[in-house]
Amino acid sequence: MIFTDRLRALAADLRLWFAPARIRNEGSTPDYRFSLANERTFLAWLRTAFALIGGGFAVDQFLPSLHQTVRTVFTVALLAGGALCALRSVSHWVRCERAMRHGEDLPATRFPSLLGAGVGLLAVAIAVVVLLGWSR
Amino acid sequence: MAGTEEGSTPVRDPGLQPERTRMAWRRTTLSCAVAVVLAWRQVLLTLEPTGTEVVLVALLVLAGLAFLTAAHTRMRTLAAPPSAGPPRTMTARTALLTTACTLILVGLGAAIVL
């Protein structure tokens, strides 16, 4: 059953989240260069999260002529995107590390395309708002 | 294994993996600093100067310092000479700590803006 498999994978993830040292007991240690590459990917996602969060604060602080509601919606959307990115970065790092230790394929993910679509939609929305002149 | 040669004289990894990872940490610390400064500015602009403001700024600085400490510890591990053997894998604690710092920024921002 795919569903039970997913549930089991989620439970394993959560166990690792709350018992961080446990990951070293699983499988065998991979070539350290692969682990470092995984770490850099994690850091790149974390930077993406910081960029989204900083963008959220910037929208609220540097676009005072934007309508209050519109501004809050954009800010919250960017902040939520940043939080999602941060959570996903650590979850993906753990799953990749475990896959490497067990010699399995790396986990497939549709997060990058979802994020890309989200950021694109946000940009289009901002363009529309600016064109319609929804300012105070 | 990279980092060691026949005759067990450790040499630098030609791919410079530890150095690249160390610089990735530095870039990330800088991104974190920018986000913390913007959040700080948000607090100063939005709130009246009361006790809440001081508490929120203190929380921000604490989160930033926690991130800095985690990054610094990791960077020192990665800066060890090749003779010390291959660097240890990042611990899940470090990963969780840095993510927690990021989430504190978001929580704080959401609390102020909403």
gemmi code that builds the backbone of each chain (N, CA, C; Angstrom):
import gemmi

chains = {
    "A": [
        ("MET", (0.830, -1.199, 0.000), (0.000, 0.000, 0.000), (0.868, 1.254, 0.000)),
        ("ILE", (0.597, 2.146, -0.948), (1.396, 3.370, -1.020), (1.168, 4.230, 0.220)),
        ("PHE", (-0.094, 4.256, 0.678), (-0.437, 5.142, 1.785), (0.296, 4.744, 3.061)),
        ("THR", (0.284, 3.428, 3.372), (0.965, 2.985, 4.587), (2.467, 3.197, 4.475)),
        ("ASP", (2.999, 3.017, 3.259), (4.425, 3.268, 3.042), (4.758, 4.717, 3.365)),
        ("ARG", (3.892, 5.598, 2.869), (4.108, 7.027, 3.106), (4.078, 7.346, 4.595)),
        ("LEU", (3.090, 6.729, 5.266), (2.927, 6.969, 6.691), (4.154, 6.497, 7.447)),
        ("ARG", (4.670, 5.321, 7.036), (5.856, 4.782, 7.699), (7.064, 5.702, 7.463)),
        ("ALA", (7.185, 6.193, 6.224), (8.305, 7.092, 5.907), (8.219, 8.360, 6.753)),
        ("LEU", (6.991, 8.878, 6.911), (6.799, 10.095, 7.700), (7.182, 9.845, 9.153)),
        ("ALA", (6.769, 8.679, 9.678), (7.101, 8.344, 11.067), (8.612, 8.259, 11.235)),
        ("ALA", (9.307, 7.652, 10.243), (10.765, 7.539, 10.320), (11.403, 8.921, 10.304)),
        ("ASP", (10.867, 9.811, 9.447), (11.375, 11.191, 9.388), (11.257, 11.862, 10.748)),
        ("LEU", (10.059, 11.750, 11.349), (9.805, 12.440, 12.606), (10.705, 11.905, 13.709)),
        ("ARG", (10.921, 10.574, 13.702), (11.830, 9.991, 14.694), (13.210, 10.621, 14.574)),
        ("LEU", (13.661, 10.796, 13.330), (14.988, 11.379, 13.108), (15.035, 12.834, 13.564)),
        ("TRP", (13.909, 13.546, 13.351), (13.866, 14.949, 13.750), (14.086, 15.079, 15.240)),
        ("PHE", (13.517, 14.141, 16.009), (13.566, 14.313, 17.459), (14.667, 13.499, 18.116)),
        ("ALA", (15.360, 12.659, 17.343), (16.531, 11.952, 17.867), (17.644, 12.084, 16.835)),
        ("PRO", (18.230, 13.299, 16.764), (19.132, 13.619, 15.658), (20.320, 12.673, 15.522)),
        ("ALA", (20.826, 12.149, 16.644), (22.040, 11.328, 16.565), (21.748, 9.994, 15.890)),
        ("ARG", (20.472, 9.627, 15.806), (20.097, 8.311, 15.312), (20.534, 8.078, 13.870)),
        ("ILE", (20.645, 9.171, 13.103), (20.932, 8.992, 11.683), (22.290, 8.329, 11.477)),
        ("ARG", (23.206, 8.519, 12.440), (24.528, 7.905, 12.287), (24.479, 6.398, 12.485)),
        ("ASN", (23.411, 5.896, 13.110), (23.336, 4.452, 13.358), (22.767, 3.693, 12.173)),
        ("GLU", (22.264, 4.427, 11.177), (21.611, 3.752, 10.061), (22.599, 3.501, 8.940)),
        ("GLY", (22.507, 2.348, 8.299), (23.294, 2.050, 7.107), (24.777, 2.257, 7.325)),
        ("SER", (25.487, 2.657, 6.244), (26.923, 2.894, 6.347), (27.222, 4.324, 5.907)),
        ("THR", (28.301, 4.878, 6.455), (28.653, 6.262, 6.151), (29.054, 6.386, 4.686)),
        ("PRO", (28.409, 7.294, 3.936), (28.774, 7.477, 2.523), (30.063, 8.275, 2.401)),
        ("ASP", (30.609, 8.341, 1.193), (31.751, 9.212, 0.889), (31.446, 10.605, 1.422)),
        ("TYR", (32.383, 11.193, 2.191), (32.079, 12.457, 2.855), (31.751, 13.565, 1.862)),
        ("ARG", (32.267, 13.444, 0.617), (31.989, 14.499, -0.363), (30.510, 14.560, -0.714)),
        ("PHE", (29.846, 13.394, -0.704), (28.407, 13.385, -0.983), (27.647, 14.057, 0.155)),
        ("SER", (28.087, 13.790, 1.384), (27.426, 14.415, 2.538), (27.606, 15.930, 2.504)),
        ("LEU", (28.823, 16.364, 2.123), (29.063, 17.812, 2.048), (28.213, 18.442, 0.950)),
        ("ALA", (28.062, 17.729, -0.178), (27.206, 18.248, -1.255), (25.773, 18.370, -0.761)),
        ("ASN", (25.323, 17.379, 0.000), (23.973, 17.419, 0.566), (23.829, 18.596, 1.521)),
        ("GLU", (24.882, 18.844, 2.302), (24.873, 19.971, 3.247), (24.777, 21.294, 2.483)),
        ("ARG", (25.512, 21.410, 1.364), (25.468, 22.661, 0.601), (24.092, 22.871, -0.024)),
        ("THR", (23.462, 21.772, -0.447), (22.096, 21.897, -0.975), (21.152, 22.402, 0.112)),
        ("PHE", (21.315, 21.847, 1.320), (20.513, 22.297, 2.467), (20.702, 23.793, 2.691)),
        ("LEU", (21.980, 24.222, 2.655), (22.275, 25.638, 2.893), (21.687, 26.512, 1.788)),
        ("ALA", (21.735, 26.024, 0.545), (21.171, 26.807, -0.559), (19.672, 27.003, -0.354)),
        ("TRP", (18.980, 25.956, 0.116), (17.544, 26.092, 0.376), (17.291, 27.040, 1.542)),
        ("LEU", (18.170, 26.988, 2.531), (18.025, 27.886, 3.675), (18.189, 29.340, 3.223)),
        ("ARG", (19.131, 29.578, 2.311), (19.311, 30.935, 1.784), (18.074, 31.372, 1.011)),
        ("THR", (17.489, 30.432, 0.260), (16.245, 30.745, -0.446), (15.180, 31.171, 0.558)),
        ("ALA", (15.118, 30.456, 1.676), (14.146, 30.797, 2.716), (14.417, 32.205, 3.240)),
        ("PHE", (15.686, 32.508, 3.532), (16.027, 33.843, 4.033), (15.676, 34.916, 3.009)),
        ("ALA", (15.914, 34.623, 1.722), (15.597, 35.597, 0.673), (14.094, 35.876, 0.656)),
        ("LEU", (13.272, 34.817, 0.780), (11.819, 35.008, 0.776), (11.383, 35.816, 1.993)),
        ("ILE", (11.960, 35.481, 3.166), (11.585, 36.188, 4.400), (11.994, 37.659, 4.309)),
        ("GLY", (13.241, 37.892, 3.862), (13.705, 39.266, 3.687), (12.827, 40.011, 2.698)),
        ("GLY", (12.425, 39.329, 1.614), (11.529, 39.935, 0.632), (10.200, 40.317, 1.261)),
        ("GLY", (9.686, 39.444, 2.133), (8.429, 39.731, 2.823), (8.525, 41.001, 3.650)),
        ("PHE", (9.593, 41.105, 4.461), (9.793, 42.311, 5.271), (9.963, 43.530, 4.373)),
        ("ALA", (10.693, 43.342, 3.249), (10.949, 44.469, 2.341), (9.642, 44.979, 1.743)),
        ("VAL", (8.739, 44.072, 1.344), (7.452, 44.495, 0.788), (6.714, 45.369, 1.790)),
        ("ASP", (6.709, 44.945, 3.062), (5.962, 45.695, 4.068), (6.602, 47.044, 4.367)),
        ("GLN", (7.943, 47.090, 4.294), (8.628, 48.305, 4.725), (8.850, 49.318, 3.603)),
        ("PHE", (9.020, 48.817, 2.384), (9.464, 49.726, 1.320), (8.400, 49.996, 0.259)),
        ("LEU", (7.172, 49.505, 0.443), (6.099, 49.814, -0.501), (4.940, 50.480, 0.234)),
        ("PRO", (5.176, 51.643, 0.842), (4.129, 52.258, 1.665), (2.926, 52.740, 0.861)),
        ("SER", (3.093, 52.904, -0.461), (1.969, 53.419, -1.238), (0.999, 52.311, -1.631)),
        ("LEU", (1.398, 51.061, -1.405), (0.525, 49.929, -1.718), (-0.628, 49.879, -0.709)),
        ("HIS", (-1.804, 49.426, -1.176), (-2.955, 49.314, -0.281), (-2.620, 48.369, 0.875)),
        ("GLN", (-3.053, 48.746, 2.083), (-2.716, 48.009, 3.305), (-2.976, 46.498, 3.178)),
        ("THR", (-4.191, 46.139, 2.686), (-4.555, 44.715, 2.604), (-3.643, 43.976, 1.628)),
        ("VAL", (-3.453, 44.566, 0.451), (-2.613, 43.939, -0.566), (-1.213, 43.711, -0.023)),
        ("ARG", (-0.713, 44.735, 0.655), (0.636, 44.655, 1.198), (0.745, 43.516, 2.211)),
        ("THR", (-0.246, 43.421, 3.103), (-0.207, 42.368, 4.113), (-0.274, 40.993, 3.465)),
        ("VAL", (-1.119, 40.864, 2.433), (-1.244, 39.563, 1.763), (0.099, 39.138, 1.160)),
        ("PHE", (0.744, 40.064, 0.466), (2.050, 39.733, -0.140), (3.079, 39.385, 0.929)),
        ("THR", (3.105, 40.211, 1.981), (4.085, 39.966, 3.050), (3.895, 38.585, 3.659)),
        ("VAL", (2.650, 38.269, 3.998), (2.387, 36.989, 4.646), (2.678, 35.828, 3.693)),
        ("ALA", (2.343, 36.014, 2.400), (2.628, 34.950, 1.428), (4.124, 34.679, 1.355)),
        ("LEU", (4.933, 35.742, 1.320), (6.382, 35.570, 1.233), (6.941, 34.953, 2.508)),
        ("LEU", (6.441, 35.402, 3.666), (6.916, 34.843, 4.936), (6.559, 33.363, 5.032)),
        ("ALA", (5.324, 33.013, 4.633), (4.901, 31.612, 4.681), (5.751, 30.771, 3.736)),
        ("GLY", (6.042, 31.325, 2.554), (6.919, 30.621, 1.613), (8.287, 30.370, 2.226)),
        ("GLY", (8.806, 31.365, 2.945), (10.098, 31.207, 3.602), (10.066, 30.117, 4.659)),
        ("ALA", (9.005, 30.096, 5.451), (8.885, 29.067, 6.495), (8.818, 27.681, 5.867)),
        ("LEU", (8.036, 27.564, 4.802), (7.895, 26.286, 4.103), (9.249, 25.813, 3.567)),
        ("CYS", (9.989, 26.759, 2.978), (11.312, 26.462, 2.419), (12.253, 25.952, 3.504)),
        ("ALA", (12.226, 26.616, 4.673), (13.128, 26.231, 5.759), (12.795, 24.827, 6.264)),
        ("LEU", (11.498, 24.568, 6.480), (11.080, 23.249, 6.963), (11.448, 22.170, 5.957)),
        ("ARG", (11.206, 22.480, 4.697), (11.471, 21.508, 3.648), (12.973, 21.264, 3.499)),
        ("SER", (13.790, 22.298, 3.725), (15.232, 22.119, 3.552), (15.767, 21.076, 4.519)),
        ("VAL", (15.328, 21.143, 5.778), (15.860, 20.191, 6.757), (15.272, 18.806, 6.518)),
        ("SER", (14.004, 18.746, 6.129), (13.368, 17.447, 5.873), (14.032, 16.752, 4.684)),
        ("HIS", (14.316, 17.528, 3.626), (14.941, 16.951, 2.434), (16.374, 16.514, 2.742)),
        ("TRP", (17.062, 17.293, 3.587), (18.437, 16.932, 3.948), (18.450, 15.589, 4.683)),
        ("VAL", (17.531, 15.442, 5.640), (17.480, 14.189, 6.401), (17.171, 13.011, 5.482)),
        ("ARG", (16.208, 13.210, 4.583), (15.808, 12.094, 3.712), (16.926, 11.718, 2.746)),
        ("CYS", (17.648, 12.732, 2.210), (18.766, 12.445, 1.302), (19.886, 11.724, 2.045)),
        ("GLU", (20.182, 12.226, 3.266), (21.265, 11.621, 4.046), (20.953, 10.146, 4.316)),
        ("ARG", (19.703, 9.868, 4.677), (19.329, 8.487, 4.975), (19.365, 7.632, 3.717)),
        ("ALA", (18.884, 8.188, 2.595), (18.916, 7.427, 1.336), (20.356, 7.071, 0.974)),
        ("MET", (21.282, 8.025, 1.177), (22.683, 7.753, 0.846), (23.265, 6.686, 1.763)),
        ("ARG", (22.873, 6.736, 3.037), (23.410, 5.743, 3.980), (22.917, 4.344, 3.651)),
        ("HIS", (21.711, 4.258, 3.073), (21.150, 2.948, 2.737), (21.431, 2.567, 1.289)),
        ("GLY", (22.137, 3.432, 0.546), (22.424, 3.141, -0.852), (21.185, 3.153, -1.730)),
        ("GLU", (20.164, 3.921, -1.316), (18.929, 3.987, -2.108), (18.976, 5.186, -3.053)),
        ("ASP", (17.959, 5.275, -3.943), (17.834, 6.450, -4.799), (17.493, 7.662, -3.935)),
        ("LEU", (17.916, 8.836, -4.381), (17.555, 10.047, -3.658), (16.058, 10.304, -3.823)),
        ("PRO", (15.407, 10.873, -2.794), (13.965, 11.087, -2.877), (13.587, 12.049, -4.004)),
        ("ALA", (12.550, 11.683, -4.748), (12.026, 12.590, -5.783), (11.198, 13.659, -5.082)),
        ("THR", (11.159, 14.856, -5.659), (10.435, 15.941, -5.009), (9.855, 16.886, -6.041)),
        ("ARG", (8.639, 17.381, -5.752), (8.053, 18.362, -6.666), (8.068, 19.747, -6.043)),
        ("PHE", (8.786, 19.889, -4.913), (8.821, 21.183, -4.230), (9.410, 22.308, -5.088)),
        ("PRO", (10.550, 22.068, -5.793), (11.107, 23.169, -6.593), (10.136, 23.709, -7.627)),
        ("SER", (9.406, 22.836, -8.316), (8.471, 23.339, -9.326), (7.311, 24.075, -8.660)),
        ("LEU", (6.850, 23.576, -7.490), (5.778, 24.274, -6.781), (6.229, 25.665, -6.352)),
        ("LEU", (7.461, 25.735, -5.822), (7.985, 27.022, -5.379), (8.123, 27.969, -6.561)),
        ("GLY", (8.659, 27.438, -7.676), (8.802, 28.259, -8.875), (7.469, 28.813, -9.332)),
        ("ALA", (6.455, 27.939, -9.359), (5.120, 28.379, -9.773), (4.587, 29.440, -8.810)),
        ("GLY", (4.800, 29.212, -7.508), (4.310, 30.167, -6.507), (4.942, 31.535, -6.668)),
        ("VAL", (6.282, 31.540, -6.816), (6.979, 32.824, -6.966), (6.538, 33.520, -8.254)),
        ("GLY", (6.363, 32.729, -9.337), (5.902, 33.307, -10.599), (4.530, 33.941, -10.459)),
        ("LEU", (3.606, 33.222, -9.798), (2.251, 33.751, -9.596), (2.279, 35.050, -8.802)),
        ("LEU", (3.129, 35.063, -7.762), (3.246, 36.253, -6.921), (3.731, 37.440, -7.747)),
        ("ALA", (4.723, 37.174, -8.619), (5.264, 38.255, -9.454), (4.178, 38.792, -10.384)),
        ("VAL", (3.402, 37.887, -10.985), (2.313, 38.317, -11.876), (1.295, 39.141, -11.090)),
        ("ALA", (0.958, 38.680, -9.879), (-0.014, 39.400, -9.052), (0.484, 40.809, -8.750)),
        ("ILE", (1.776, 40.917, -8.410), (2.329, 42.248, -8.108), (2.269, 43.140, -9.343)),
        ("ALA", (2.594, 42.553, -10.523), (2.531, 43.338, -11.765), (1.110, 43.843, -11.996)),
        ("VAL", (0.105, 42.974, -11.790), (-1.296, 43.371, -11.995), (-1.677, 44.490, -11.032)),
        ("VAL", (-1.277, 44.326, -9.758), (-1.613, 45.336, -8.753), (-1.022, 46.687, -9.130)),
        ("VAL", (0.241, 46.648, -9.592), (0.905, 47.906, -9.963), (0.210, 48.528, -11.180)),
        ("LEU", (-0.162, 47.679, -12.179), (-0.803, 48.186, -13.388), (-2.165, 48.799, -13.076)),
        ("LEU", (-2.916, 48.138, -12.174), (-4.245, 48.643, -11.833), (-4.159, 49.856, -10.923)),
        ("GLY", (-2.970, 50.088, -10.387), (-2.792, 51.253, -9.538), (-3.566, 51.172, -8.238)),
        ("TRP", (-3.546, 49.979, -7.613), (-4.247, 49.828, -6.330), (-3.431, 50.428, -5.209)),
        ("SER", (-3.317, 51.728, -5.208), (-2.576, 52.340, -4.114), (-3.499, 53.291, -3.371)),
        ("ARG", (-3.006, 53.745, -2.255), (-3.819, 54.617, -1.435), (-4.047, 55.959, -2.120)),
    ],
    "B": [
        ("MET", (39.507, 6.611, -1.124), (39.006, 7.741, -0.338), (39.770, 8.988, -0.693)),
        ("ALA", (39.075, 10.047, -0.998), (39.761, 11.304, -1.274), (40.371, 11.825, 0.007)),
        ("GLY", (41.418, 12.601, -0.119), (42.022, 13.171, 1.061), (43.198, 12.349, 1.562)),
        ("THR", (43.337, 11.115, 1.117), (44.494, 10.316, 1.494), (45.108, 9.727, 0.229)),
        ("GLU", (46.423, 9.534, 0.267), (47.124, 8.943, -0.855), (47.803, 7.676, -0.403)),
        ("GLU", (48.317, 6.920, -1.357), (49.136, 5.764, -0.992), (50.266, 6.242, -0.093)),
        ("GLY", (50.579, 5.470, 0.934), (51.599, 5.922, 1.862), (51.002, 6.815, 2.942)),
        ("SER", (49.668, 6.965, 2.900), (48.894, 7.645, 3.944), (49.402, 9.051, 4.261)),
        ("THR", (49.870, 9.790, 3.230), (50.129, 11.211, 3.431), (48.861, 11.951, 3.013)),
        ("PRO", (48.154, 12.546, 3.973), (46.892, 13.184, 3.592), (47.147, 14.395, 2.698)),
        ("VAL", (46.371, 14.534, 1.656), (46.491, 15.703, 0.789), (45.147, 16.402, 0.730)),
        ("ARG", (45.181, 17.615, 0.227), (43.958, 18.398, 0.082), (43.042, 17.737, -0.946)),
        ("ASP", (41.750, 17.758, -0.676), (40.777, 17.244, -1.636), (40.809, 18.150, -2.869)),
        ("PRO", (41.147, 17.608, -4.065), (41.262, 18.465, -5.246), (39.942, 19.151, -5.602)),
        ("GLY", (38.824, 18.601, -5.134), (37.532, 19.239, -5.415), (37.205, 20.357, -4.435)),
        ("LEU", (38.081, 20.549, -3.428), (37.897, 21.612, -2.424), (36.514, 21.559, -1.758)),
        ("GLN", (36.025, 20.369, -1.510), (34.671, 20.243, -0.943), (34.527, 20.929, 0.419)),
        ("PRO", (35.458, 20.714, 1.376), (35.264, 21.386, 2.666), (35.283, 22.906, 2.525)),
        ("GLU", (36.172, 23.434, 1.669), (36.253, 24.886, 1.495), (34.945, 25.423, 0.922)),
        ("ARG", (34.422, 24.713, -0.085), (33.175, 25.188, -0.699), (32.034, 25.170, 0.306)),
        ("THR", (32.020, 24.130, 1.127), (30.949, 24.040, 2.117), (31.084, 25.140, 3.166)),
        ("ARG", (32.349, 25.432, 3.532), (32.583, 26.497, 4.514), (32.077, 27.830, 3.959)),
        ("MET", (32.355, 28.095, 2.677), (31.902, 29.353, 2.086), (30.388, 29.379, 1.951)),
        ("ALA", (29.780, 28.231, 1.722), (28.319, 28.174, 1.667), (27.738, 28.575, 3.019)),
        ("TRP", (28.385, 28.125, 4.100), (27.943, 28.525, 5.442), (28.076, 30.036, 5.612)),
        ("ARG", (29.186, 30.588, 5.109), (29.386, 32.035, 5.251), (28.295, 32.799, 4.500)),
        ("ARG", (28.022, 32.384, 3.259), (26.954, 33.038, 2.486), (25.630, 32.981, 3.232)),
        ("THR", (25.356, 31.797, 3.808), (24.077, 31.631, 4.494), (24.016, 32.516, 5.729)),
        ("THR", (25.154, 32.642, 6.442), (25.179, 33.517, 7.617), (24.896, 34.959, 7.210)),
        ("LEU", (25.461, 35.378, 6.076), (25.206, 36.741, 5.602), (23.729, 36.932, 5.263)),
        ("SER", (23.130, 35.936, 4.586), (21.691, 36.028, 4.276), (20.883, 36.152, 5.557)),
        ("CYS", (21.276, 35.367, 6.560), (20.576, 35.393, 7.848), (20.694, 36.788, 8.454)),
        ("ALA", (21.893, 37.382, 8.372), (22.104, 38.709, 8.948), (21.186, 39.734, 8.282)),
        ("VAL", (21.067, 39.657, 6.950), (20.196, 40.590, 6.236), (18.751, 40.443, 6.715)),
        ("ALA", (18.295, 39.189, 6.827), (16.915, 38.944, 7.263), (16.704, 39.457, 8.684)),
        ("VAL", (17.700, 39.243, 9.572), (17.567, 39.708, 10.960), (17.487, 41.232, 11.007)),
        ("VAL", (18.325, 41.901, 10.209), (18.316, 43.366, 10.203), (16.965, 43.886, 9.714)),
        ("LEU", (16.419, 43.265, 8.654), (15.112, 43.698, 8.142), (14.020, 43.461, 9.177)),
        ("ALA", (14.098, 42.330, 9.883), (13.100, 42.048, 10.912), (13.208, 43.063, 12.043)),
        ("TRP", (14.430, 43.385, 12.414), (14.689, 44.388, 13.453), (14.042, 45.718, 13.056)),
        ("ARG", (14.298, 46.138, 11.816), (13.748, 47.387, 11.302), (12.212, 47.348, 11.360)),
        ("GLN", (11.668, 46.158, 11.031), (10.219, 45.991, 11.068), (9.681, 46.255, 12.474)),
        ("VAL", (10.355, 45.690, 13.463), (9.935, 45.892, 14.849), (9.984, 47.374, 15.209)),
        ("LEU", (11.099, 48.033, 14.863), (11.272, 49.444, 15.223), (10.235, 50.323, 14.538)),
        ("LEU", (9.883, 49.986, 13.279), (8.952, 50.827, 12.532), (7.520, 50.613, 12.975)),
        ("THR", (7.179, 49.377, 13.326), (5.780, 49.035, 13.556), (5.332, 49.316, 14.984)),
        ("LEU", (6.185, 48.981, 15.953), (5.740, 49.031, 17.341), (6.149, 50.327, 18.016)),
        ("GLU", (5.338, 50.703, 19.005), (5.728, 51.814, 19.869), (6.859, 51.325, 20.772)),
        ("PRO", (7.742, 52.232, 21.173), (8.834, 51.787, 22.049), (8.322, 51.387, 23.442)),
        ("THR", (7.990, 50.127, 23.579), (7.518, 49.612, 24.866), (8.337, 48.388, 25.240)),
        ("GLY", (7.897, 47.715, 26.303), (8.611, 46.510, 26.732), (8.570, 45.423, 25.674)),
        ("THR", (7.427, 45.317, 24.973), (7.286, 44.287, 23.936), (8.370, 44.415, 22.885)),
        ("GLU", (8.622, 45.663, 22.488), (9.606, 45.910, 21.450), (10.980, 45.393, 21.877)),
        ("VAL", (11.339, 45.697, 23.121), (12.646, 45.265, 23.629), (12.737, 43.741, 23.621)),
        ("VAL", (11.648, 43.092, 24.070), (11.638, 41.626, 24.125), (11.800, 41.041, 22.723)),
        ("LEU", (11.062, 41.599, 21.752), (11.119, 41.073, 20.383), (12.508, 41.254, 19.774)),
        ("VAL", (13.105, 42.430, 19.983), (14.444, 42.668, 19.444), (15.449, 41.714, 20.108)),
        ("ALA", (15.293, 41.520, 21.427), (16.193, 40.600, 22.130), (16.074, 39.189, 21.553)),
        ("LEU", (14.835, 38.782, 21.270), (14.593, 37.457, 20.693), (15.273, 37.318, 19.333)),
        ("LEU", (15.162, 38.394, 18.544), (15.791, 38.416, 17.212), (17.294, 38.262, 17.316)),
        ("VAL", (17.891, 39.070, 18.201), (19.346, 39.042, 18.361), (19.783, 37.655, 18.829)),
        ("LEU", (18.987, 37.074, 19.736), (19.300, 35.739, 20.259), (19.277, 34.705, 19.137)),
        ("ALA", (18.238, 34.783, 18.277), (18.145, 33.842, 17.158), (19.332, 34.012, 16.222)),
        ("GLY", (19.685, 35.282, 15.951), (20.830, 35.545, 15.081), (22.114, 35.000, 15.666)),
        ("LEU", (22.296, 35.189, 16.986), (23.522, 34.712, 17.636), (23.574, 33.187, 17.629)),
        ("ALA", (22.410, 32.547, 17.837), (22.369, 31.083, 17.812), (22.786, 30.571, 16.437)),
        ("PHE", (22.280, 31.231, 15.404), (22.659, 30.836, 14.043), (24.154, 31.021, 13.833)),
        ("LEU", (24.651, 32.178, 14.270), (26.075, 32.498, 14.107), (26.941, 31.442, 14.811)),
        ("THR", (26.534, 31.063, 16.031), (27.305, 30.084, 16.788), (27.337, 28.742, 16.075)),
        ("ALA", (26.148, 28.292, 15.617), (26.076, 27.000, 14.916), (26.945, 27.047, 13.663)),
        ("ALA", (26.849, 28.149, 12.903), (27.617, 28.261, 11.664), (29.110, 28.296, 11.962)),
        ("HIS", (29.478, 29.031, 13.014), (30.898, 29.165, 13.356), (31.484, 27.804, 13.753)),
        ("THR", (30.733, 27.059, 14.576), (31.203, 25.736, 14.999), (31.410, 24.834, 13.786)),
        ("ARG", (30.434, 24.856, 12.891), (30.518, 24.005, 11.699), (31.684, 24.437, 10.808)),
        ("MET", (31.872, 25.746, 10.665), (32.954, 26.242, 9.803), (34.305, 25.865, 10.371)),
        ("ARG", (34.411, 25.845, 11.710), (35.690, 25.445, 12.310), (35.969, 23.977, 12.068)),
        ("THR", (34.933, 23.154, 12.130), (35.105, 21.730, 11.818), (35.598, 21.559, 10.390)),
        ("LEU", (35.020, 22.350, 9.474), (35.362, 22.212, 8.054), (36.739, 22.791, 7.752)),
        ("ALA", (37.234, 23.658, 8.640), (38.532, 24.286, 8.382), (39.686, 23.445, 8.914)),
        ("ALA", (39.388, 22.292, 9.508), (40.456, 21.441, 10.051), (41.388, 21.006, 8.921)),
        ("PRO", (42.691, 20.857, 9.210), (43.630, 20.450, 8.154), (43.308, 19.052, 7.645)),
        ("PRO", (43.691, 18.753, 6.397), (43.363, 17.456, 5.806), (43.900, 16.288, 6.627)),
        ("SER", (44.977, 16.544, 7.399), (45.559, 15.449, 8.181), (44.606, 14.972, 9.272)),
        ("ALA", (43.591, 15.795, 9.600), (42.633, 15.411, 10.641), (41.618, 14.392, 10.119)),
        ("GLY", (41.739, 14.017, 8.859), (40.794, 13.057, 8.292), (39.606, 13.764, 7.691)),
        ("PRO", (38.728, 13.014, 7.002), (37.566, 13.646, 6.368), (36.661, 14.287, 7.414)),
        ("PRO", (36.096, 15.463, 7.108), (35.239, 16.148, 8.082), (33.991, 15.337, 8.383)),
        ("ARG", (33.539, 15.460, 9.626), (32.322, 14.749, 10.033), (31.102, 15.344, 9.347)),
        ("THR", (30.115, 14.487, 9.130), (28.860, 14.946, 8.547), (28.193, 15.954, 9.487)),
        ("MET", (27.511, 16.933, 8.916), (26.751, 17.879, 9.729), (25.741, 17.103, 10.578)),
        ("THR", (25.615, 17.519, 11.845), (24.648, 16.825, 12.697), (23.243, 17.345, 12.428)),
        ("ALA", (22.269, 16.486, 12.692), (20.880, 16.900, 12.522), (20.550, 18.023, 13.488)),
        ("ARG", (21.277, 18.082, 14.630), (21.017, 19.150, 15.596), (21.319, 20.512, 14.969)),
        ("THR", (22.467, 20.591, 14.266), (22.821, 21.843, 13.589), (21.750, 22.222, 12.579)),
        ("ALA", (21.318, 21.238, 11.784), (20.298, 21.511, 10.764), (19.015, 22.027, 11.411)),
        ("LEU", (18.599, 21.369, 12.502), (17.351, 21.762, 13.165), (17.478, 23.140, 13.799)),
        ("LEU", (18.657, 23.409, 14.388), (18.871, 24.699, 15.049), (18.776, 25.846, 14.047)),
        ("THR", (19.451, 25.696, 12.900), (19.428, 26.765, 11.903), (18.003, 26.964, 11.374)),
        ("THR", (17.291, 25.856, 11.175), (15.912, 25.971, 10.693), (15.036, 26.656, 11.739)),
        ("ALA", (15.266, 26.327, 13.015), (14.481, 26.941, 14.084), (14.699, 28.456, 14.099)),
        ("CYS", (15.949, 28.891, 13.909), (16.241, 30.331, 13.861), (15.453, 30.992, 12.741)),
        ("THR", (15.416, 30.324, 11.582), (14.668, 30.861, 10.440), (13.191, 30.990, 10.790)),
        ("LEU", (12.644, 29.963, 11.453), (11.218, 29.970, 11.768), (10.884, 31.048, 12.806)),
        ("ILE", (11.840, 31.337, 13.707), (11.613, 32.405, 14.690), (11.419, 33.735, 13.970)),
        ("LEU", (12.257, 33.975, 12.940), (12.109, 35.201, 12.154), (10.714, 35.283, 11.547)),
        ("VAL", (10.251, 34.174, 10.976), (8.936, 34.160, 10.329), (7.834, 34.402, 11.341)),
        ("GLY", (7.903, 33.694, 12.476), (6.868, 33.814, 13.494), (6.762, 35.250, 13.989)),
        ("LEU", (7.937, 35.831, 14.226), (7.986, 37.197, 14.697), (7.393, 38.163, 13.676)),
        ("GLY", (7.806, 37.967, 12.406), (7.312, 38.829, 11.343), (5.800, 38.735, 11.222)),
        ("ALA", (5.278, 37.502, 11.236), (3.842, 37.301, 11.113), (3.109, 37.951, 12.271)),
        ("ALA", (3.677, 37.818, 13.480), (3.043, 38.391, 14.666), (2.934, 39.905, 14.562)),
        ("ILE", (3.957, 40.533, 13.990), (3.949, 41.998, 13.889), (3.025, 42.475, 12.782)),
        ("VAL", (3.136, 41.801, 11.617), (2.418, 42.285, 10.439), (0.915, 42.071, 10.591)),
        ("LEU", (0.508, 40.944, 11.183), (-0.921, 40.620, 11.231), (-1.650, 41.359, 12.358)),
    ],
}
model = gemmi.Model(1)
for chain_id, residues in chains.items():
    chain = gemmi.Chain(chain_id)
    for i, (resn, *xyz) in enumerate(residues, 1):
        res = gemmi.Residue()
        res.name, res.seqid = resn, gemmi.SeqId(i, " ")
        for name, pos in zip(("N", "CA", "C"), xyz):
            atom = gemmi.Atom()
            atom.name, atom.element = name, gemmi.Element(name[0])
            atom.pos, atom.b_iso = gemmi.Position(*pos), 0.0
            res.add_atom(atom)
        chain.add_residue(res)
    model.add_chain(chain)
structure = gemmi.Structure()
structure.add_model(model)
structure.setup_entities()
